């Protein structure tokens, strides 16, 4: 429907009654008068009636699907102007073909519900025009006018309506999390300030919902995904004719209890997988598309030599799609930065070590022969001869930094620097203990321990060192 100027919508009247019954005796019912009555047409209430009716409509209009889409008893006619014809001329030609199919198969429409040559039509609970897709104002009004819920039943009704409109709202899952907690089994009903704030925030978010763009399958797509502490969010984007980036759909969901324990890296990958699943109909088999993320390490996730079983499954799923991952910092990626994130839930904050441990790292630099010359060079700058450094250090000198008495190393240019740990086994083991004993982390296995420690610290052969620990192999 993208790029069209005029739209038409037809509504079949009493759709089920337009299909003749073959097995009439099977529909017979006995009345109180003792007579048997059988249905000549398909009645309401048969378990396979919806599928039968939808299959009939789909098969009849399949040759016209380039400009006529169907959904049960609704037929939507649209087409871009072209071949030297105006939008009205094209519309009349296609509408005539649709009506010819209806006449040939004796299908009847309700004229009172039909719309012809309109710049905007109602499609499955939303309004579609050449500008894009907008939420039904009546549904938004119903959500905004809802009184404060007094019970779980009232809240469940309101969330059911709000969930229908969530694709128009960014970060919906994060906003709804406090309310979802009230719907858990054995949860006491206690409406507090946080629930009222979430209730009002969702109302405001839906009232300010943007007009979403219609997908154009002839153009390439892009995806923005993001993960927070309790939710994952994504958006499907596409550039319009003026080169402006437009949102086609927002999607979000809350993380399950087990998923909340994932490392930040895995949460970001989970958000990417969720986006590919939600937008599969547009992305699978299409031309190459871009996934934007504010987590730089995802660009090289597919090349990691150390993969957990979960990540291996995800990478196998990613292989079905033709995409590339591009890093865009949060300050530049406004949409991703607006999704529900909490900076205090980054893994680097979870595994924050004590000040005493940092002081020990500063003191140990003096006794590490391999790092002492490097530290002196970075502190003194050009006054120190680089010949004192090892060939490996000279080749990677641009990756080292000296800040606040700590030596930092960048594994990749786009990643945040990590604290270099001297070659001291006791110090390394104490760092491991702080990470593994953190209340928010629990006892991690080998892969998670390596990812947790490597978010903040770096030393040579770190993965091999972690793999030798009996504690992680027993987890």
matplotlib code that plots the C-alpha trace (Angstrom):
import matplotlib.pyplot as plt

x = [0.0, 3.0, 3.0, -0.6, -2.8, -6.3, -7.7, -11.0, -12.4, -15.2, -17.0, -18.8, -22.2, -23.0, -19.9, -20.6, -24.1, -22.6, -21.1, -23.4, -23.3, -22.5, -23.1, -26.5, -27.7, -24.8, -26.2, -29.7, -31.2, -34.4, -36.8, -39.3, -42.1, -40.4, -39.3, -35.7, -34.1, -30.9, -28.6, -28.4, -25.5, -22.6, -23.8, -22.1, -20.3, -18.7, -15.1, -13.8, -16.0, -13.5, -10.8, -13.2, -14.4, -11.0, -9.6, -12.4, -11.8, -8.1, -8.2, -10.7, -8.7, -5.2, -4.7, -5.4, -3.2, -0.9, -3.5, -6.2, -5.5, -8.1, -8.7, -11.8, -14.7, -12.6, -11.2, -8.7, -8.0, -5.0, -2.4, 0.1, -0.5, 1.6, 1.8, 0.6, -2.6, -3.9, -4.5, -8.3, -8.0, -5.9, -8.3, -11.3, -9.6, -8.6, -11.9, -13.8, -11.7, -12.5, -16.2, -16.1, -14.7, -17.4, -20.1, -18.8, -18.8, -22.0, -20.3, -22.2, -20.9, -22.5, -22.7, -23.0, -19.6, -17.7, -15.3, -14.3, -11.4, -10.6, -7.2, -7.5, -9.2, -9.5, -7.6, -7.7, -8.1, -5.8, -6.0, -3.8, -3.0, -0.2, 1.4, 1.6, -0.3, -1.8, -3.7, -7.4, -8.4, -11.3, -9.1, -6.6, -9.4, -10.7, -7.3, -6.8, -10.3, -10.0, -10.4, -7.8, -8.1, -9.5, -8.7, -6.6, -9.6, -9.9, -6.1, -6.1, -8.8, -7.0, -3.7, -5.3, -6.5, -3.1, -1.2, -3.1, -1.6, 1.9, 3.5, 2.9, 4.8, 8.5, 9.6, 6.1, 7.3, 9.5, 6.6, 4.2, 6.6, 5.3, 1.7, 2.6, 4.0, 0.5, -0.9, 1.5, 0.0, -0.4, 0.5, -1.3, -3.3, -1.7, -1.9, 1.1, 2.7, 4.9, 1.8, 0.0, 3.0, 3.3, -0.5, -0.2, 3.0, 1.4, -1.6, 0.7, 2.8, -0.1, -1.7, 1.6, 2.1, 3.7, 2.3, 4.1, 5.3, 4.0, 6.7, 7.9, 9.3, 11.3, 13.5, 16.0, 15.1, 17.1, 16.6, 17.3, 17.4, 18.2, 18.1, 17.5, 17.5, 13.9, 12.9, 14.1, 12.9, 13.3, 12.0, 11.8, 12.9, 12.9, 13.9, 11.0, 11.2, 12.8, 15.5, 14.1, 14.2, 10.7, 9.5, 7.4, 6.8, 7.9, 8.0, 9.0, 8.6, 9.6, 12.5, 11.7, 13.2, 16.0, 16.8, 17.4, 20.5, 22.0, 25.2, 24.7, 26.2, 23.7, 20.8, 21.8, 22.0, 18.6, 17.1, 18.6, 17.1, 13.7, 13.8, 14.5, 11.6, 9.1, 10.1, 10.7, 8.1, 9.9, 13.5, 13.8, 14.9, 15.1, 18.0, 20.8, 19.7, 21.5, 21.0, 22.0, 23.1, 24.7, 26.7, 29.9, 31.0, 28.0, 29.8, 32.2, 29.9, 29.8, 33.6, 34.1, 36.2, 34.5, 30.8, 28.3, 25.7, 23.0, 25.0, 25.8, 22.0, 21.4, 24.2, 22.7, 19.4, 21.1, 22.6, 19.2, 19.3, 21.4, 22.4, 25.4, 25.7, 26.7, 27.6, 26.0, 26.7, 23.6, 24.1, 23.9, 21.3, 18.4, 15.8, 17.8, 18.7, 15.0, 14.2, 13.8, 17.4, 18.8, 22.6, 23.0, 22.3, 25.3, 27.4, 30.4, 28.4, 27.2, 30.8, 32.2, 35.1, 36.1, 38.4, 40.9, 41.3, 42.0, 44.7, 46.3, 46.4, 48.1, 50.7, 51.4, 52.3, 55.7, 56.6, 55.5, 58.6, 56.7, 54.4, 56.8, 58.6, 55.2, 53.9, 57.0, 56.7, 53.1, 53.7, 56.8, 55.6, 58.2, 61.0, 61.3, 62.9, 60.4, 63.3, 62.7, 59.3, 58.9, 58.1, 54.5, 54.0, 55.4, 53.1, 50.1, 51.1, 48.1, 45.8, 47.2, 46.1, 47.2, 44.4, 44.2, 47.0, 45.6, 46.7, 43.9, 43.9, 41.5, 40.9, 39.1, 39.3, 35.5, 35.2, 35.6, 39.1, 39.7, 41.9, 45.1, 45.8, 49.4, 50.7, 49.8, 47.8, 46.5, 45.2, 43.5, 41.9, 40.5, 39.0, 37.4, 36.0, 34.4, 32.7, 31.6, 30.3, 28.4, 24.7, 23.4, 25.5, 25.3, 27.8, 28.6, 30.0, 33.2, 31.7, 29.8, 32.7, 35.0, 32.4, 31.8, 35.5, 36.5, 33.9, 36.2, 39.6, 42.2, 45.3, 47.0, 45.5, 42.5, 40.2, 42.7, 43.2, 39.4, 39.0, 41.5, 39.5, 37.8, 35.0, 33.7, 34.0, 31.9, 29.2]
y = [0.0, 2.3, 5.2, 4.9, 8.0, 6.5, 3.5, 1.5, -0.9, -3.4, -5.3, -8.6, -8.8, -11.9, -13.6, -17.1, -17.1, -16.7, -20.2, -23.1, -26.2, -29.5, -31.7, -30.3, -33.3, -32.8, -29.4, -30.7, -29.7, -30.7, -27.9, -28.1, -28.7, -32.0, -30.8, -31.0, -28.0, -28.0, -25.2, -24.5, -22.1, -22.2, -21.2, -19.3, -21.4, -24.2, -24.8, -24.7, -22.0, -19.1, -21.1, -22.2, -18.7, -17.1, -19.8, -19.1, -15.4, -15.8, -18.2, -16.1, -12.9, -14.5, -13.3, -9.7, -9.7, -7.1, -4.5, -6.2, -7.6, -9.6, -10.5, -12.6, -10.4, -7.2, -6.4, -3.5, -2.1, 0.1, 0.8, 3.4, 5.7, 4.8, 4.1, 7.7, 7.2, 9.2, 7.6, 7.8, 6.0, 3.2, 2.8, 2.5, -0.3, -2.3, -1.8, -3.0, -6.2, -6.8, -6.3, -8.7, -11.4, -10.8, -10.9, -14.1, -15.9, -14.2, -12.4, -9.4, -6.4, -4.1, -0.7, 1.2, -0.1, 0.3, 3.2, 4.2, 6.4, 7.7, 9.2, 7.2, 3.9, 1.9, -1.4, -3.9, -1.3, 1.4, 4.1, 3.8, 6.7, 7.8, 9.4, 6.2, 4.2, 5.8, 4.4, 4.4, 7.6, 5.8, 3.1, 5.7, 7.7, 4.6, 3.9, 7.5, 7.8, 4.6, 5.1, 3.8, 0.0, -1.3, -4.9, -7.4, -7.9, -4.2, -3.9, -7.0, -5.5, -2.2, -3.8, -5.9, -2.8, -1.0, -4.0, -3.9, -0.4, -1.1, -1.1, 2.7, 3.3, 3.1, 1.3, 0.0, -3.2, -1.1, 1.2, -1.7, -3.7, -2.3, -3.1, -6.6, -7.4, -6.9, -9.6, -12.3, -15.4, -14.9, -11.2, -9.0, -6.1, -2.9, 0.1, 2.4, 5.5, 3.5, 1.8, 5.1, 6.6, 3.6, 3.9, 7.6, 7.1, 4.5, 6.8, 9.7, 7.5, 6.3, 9.8, 11.1, 8.0, 8.9, 8.1, 5.0, 4.5, 1.8, -0.7, -0.5, -3.9, -2.3, -0.4, -1.7, -1.8, -1.0, -2.2, -0.6, -2.9, -2.3, -4.1, -2.8, -4.4, -5.7, -5.3, -5.6, -3.2, -2.9, -0.8, -1.4, 1.7, 2.7, 5.9, 7.8, 9.5, 12.6, 10.5, 10.9, 7.9, 6.7, 4.1, 1.3, -0.6, -0.6, -3.9, -4.7, -7.3, -7.9, -10.2, -13.5, -14.2, -16.3, -13.8, -11.1, -13.0, -12.9, -10.8, -7.5, -8.9, -11.7, -9.4, -7.2, -10.3, -11.4, -8.1, -8.6, -12.0, -10.7, -8.0, -10.5, -12.8, -9.9, -8.4, -11.7, -11.2, -8.0, -9.1, -12.7, -13.2, -9.4, -7.4, -6.7, -4.6, -2.9, -3.5, -0.5, -1.1, 1.0, -2.1, -2.1, -5.7, -7.0, -6.2, -9.0, -11.4, -13.8, -14.1, -14.9, -18.1, -18.7, -19.4, -20.6, -23.1, -20.5, -18.1, -20.8, -21.5, -17.8, -17.4, -20.3, -18.4, -15.2, -17.0, -17.1, -13.3, -11.0, -8.2, -6.3, -4.8, -1.2, 0.5, 3.9, 5.5, 6.2, 10.0, 9.7, 6.9, 8.8, 6.1, 3.4, 5.7, 6.5, 2.9, 1.7, 1.5, 2.0, 2.8, 1.5, -2.1, -2.3, -5.4, -3.0, -1.6, -4.9, -6.2, -3.0, -3.9, -2.2, 0.8, -1.3, -3.7, -0.8, 0.4, -3.0, -3.0, 0.4, -0.9, -4.1, -2.2, -1.4, -5.1, -6.3, -6.1, -6.4, -3.5, -1.2, 0.1, 0.6, 2.6, 4.8, 5.5, 6.5, 8.7, 10.4, 10.6, 11.4, 11.8, 8.0, 5.8, 3.4, 0.9, -0.1, -1.6, -5.0, -5.4, -6.5, -3.4, -1.0, -2.5, -2.0, 1.2, 3.1, 0.8, 1.7, 4.6, 5.9, 7.5, 8.1, 5.7, 2.8, 1.3, 0.8, -1.4, -1.3, -4.7, -3.1, 0.6, 1.0, -0.6, 0.9, 0.6, -2.1, -2.0, -4.0, -6.4, -7.2, -10.7, -11.5, -14.7, -13.6, -10.4, -12.1, -14.6, -11.8, -10.1, -13.4, -13.8, -10.4, -11.1, -14.7, -13.7, -10.6, -11.0, -9.8, -12.3, -15.6, -18.3, -18.2, -20.8, -20.5, -18.5, -16.1, -15.6, -14.7, -12.3, -10.7, -10.2, -9.1, -6.3, -4.4, -6.1, -7.4, -9.5, -11.8, -15.3, -14.4, -17.0, -19.8, -18.6, -18.6, -22.0, -23.6, -22.5, -25.4, -23.1, -22.2, -25.8, -27.0, -24.3]
z = [0.0, 0.2, -2.2, -3.2, -3.3, -3.3, -1.5, -1.6, 0.9, 0.4, 3.1, 2.2, 3.8, 5.9, 4.6, 5.9, 4.3, 0.9, 1.0, 0.1, 2.3, 0.8, 3.9, 4.7, 6.7, 9.1, 10.1, 10.9, 14.3, 15.9, 17.1, 19.9, 17.4, 16.3, 12.9, 11.5, 10.0, 8.0, 6.9, 3.2, 3.7, 6.1, 9.6, 12.3, 15.0, 13.0, 14.1, 10.5, 9.2, 9.5, 7.8, 5.0, 4.4, 4.4, 2.1, -0.4, -0.5, -0.7, -3.6, -5.6, -5.4, -5.6, -9.2, -8.1, -5.0, -6.6, -5.9, -3.8, -0.4, 1.5, 5.2, 5.8, 4.6, 4.0, 0.5, 0.2, -3.3, -3.9, -6.6, -7.5, -10.5, -13.5, -17.3, -18.0, -16.0, -13.1, -9.7, -10.3, -13.7, -12.2, -9.3, -11.6, -13.7, -10.6, -8.8, -11.9, -12.0, -8.3, -8.9, -11.9, -9.7, -7.1, -9.7, -11.3, -7.9, -6.6, -3.7, -2.3, -0.4, 2.1, 0.3, 3.6, 4.8, 1.5, 0.9, -2.6, -3.8, -0.4, 0.6, 3.9, 4.8, 8.0, 7.9, 10.7, 13.5, 12.1, 9.4, 6.3, 3.9, 1.6, 4.7, 6.6, 9.3, 12.4, 15.3, 15.4, 17.4, 19.0, 20.5, 21.7, 23.2, 25.0, 26.5, 27.6, 29.1, 31.2, 34.9, 37.3, 37.6, 40.9, 40.4, 38.4, 36.1, 35.3, 34.7, 32.5, 30.3, 30.0, 29.2, 26.6, 24.7, 25.2, 24.0, 20.7, 20.1, 21.4, 18.0, 17.9, 21.1, 21.7, 24.8, 25.7, 27.4, 29.8, 30.6, 31.3, 33.5, 36.9, 35.8, 34.7, 38.1, 39.5, 37.2, 38.4, 40.2, 44.0, 43.6, 46.1, 44.6, 45.9, 43.6, 44.4, 43.0, 40.5, 39.1, 38.6, 36.9, 34.5, 33.9, 33.0, 31.0, 28.7, 28.1, 27.2, 25.0, 22.9, 22.7, 21.2, 18.9, 15.6, 12.1, 11.1, 7.5, 5.2, 4.2, 0.6, -0.4, -3.3, -0.8, 1.7, 5.4, 8.6, 12.2, 15.5, 18.6, 22.2, 25.5, 29.0, 32.4, 32.1, 28.4, 24.8, 22.1, 18.4, 15.5, 11.7, 9.7, 6.1, 4.2, 2.5, -0.9, 0.7, 2.3, 5.8, 8.2, 9.0, 11.6, 10.2, 13.5, 17.1, 18.9, 22.5, 25.2, 28.8, 29.6, 31.3, 34.7, 33.3, 30.5, 33.1, 34.2, 30.8, 30.3, 28.6, 25.4, 25.3, 26.0, 23.1, 20.9, 22.2, 21.2, 17.7, 17.4, 18.6, 15.9, 13.2, 14.4, 14.6, 11.2, 9.5, 6.8, 5.6, 6.2, 5.2, 1.6, 1.0, -0.1, 2.4, 5.4, 8.4, 12.1, 14.2, 17.8, 20.5, 21.7, 19.7, 20.3, 18.4, 15.1, 15.7, 17.6, 14.6, 14.6, 18.2, 18.8, 22.1, 21.7, 24.2, 23.1, 23.3, 21.1, 18.6, 18.2, 17.7, 15.1, 13.2, 13.1, 12.1, 9.1, 7.4, 7.0, 4.8, 7.1, 8.6, 12.0, 12.4, 15.6, 16.4, 19.8, 21.9, 21.6, 17.8, 17.7, 19.1, 18.6, 20.3, 23.1, 23.6, 24.1, 27.7, 29.0, 32.4, 32.5, 36.0, 34.7, 32.4, 33.2, 33.9, 36.8, 38.1, 38.3, 39.8, 42.0, 45.2, 45.4, 47.5, 44.5, 42.1, 44.6, 44.5, 40.7, 40.8, 43.3, 41.4, 38.2, 39.9, 40.3, 36.9, 34.7, 31.4, 32.3, 34.2, 31.1, 29.3, 32.3, 32.4, 28.7, 28.9, 31.9, 30.6, 27.0, 24.3, 26.9, 27.3, 24.6, 22.9, 22.5, 26.1, 25.0, 23.6, 19.9, 20.8, 23.0, 20.3, 17.7, 19.9, 21.6, 20.2, 22.1, 25.6, 27.7, 31.2, 33.2, 37.0, 37.8, 35.8, 32.5, 30.0, 26.8, 23.9, 22.4, 19.5, 18.5, 18.8, 22.2, 25.7, 27.2, 29.8, 32.9, 32.3, 35.2, 36.1, 36.1, 39.6, 40.2, 43.6, 42.1, 39.2, 41.5, 43.8, 40.7, 39.8, 43.3, 43.3, 40.0, 40.8, 44.3, 43.3, 44.4, 41.1, 39.1, 40.9, 40.2, 36.5, 34.2, 32.1, 29.2, 31.4, 33.8, 30.9, 29.4, 32.8, 33.7, 30.2, 30.2, 32.7, 32.8, 30.4, 30.6, 28.1, 27.7, 29.9, 28.5, 29.1, 32.7, 33.3, 31.7, 34.2, 37.2, 39.0, 40.2, 36.8, 35.5, 38.4, 37.8]

ax = plt.figure().add_subplot(projection="3d")
ax.plot(x, y, z, "-o")
ax.set_aspect("equal")
plt.show()
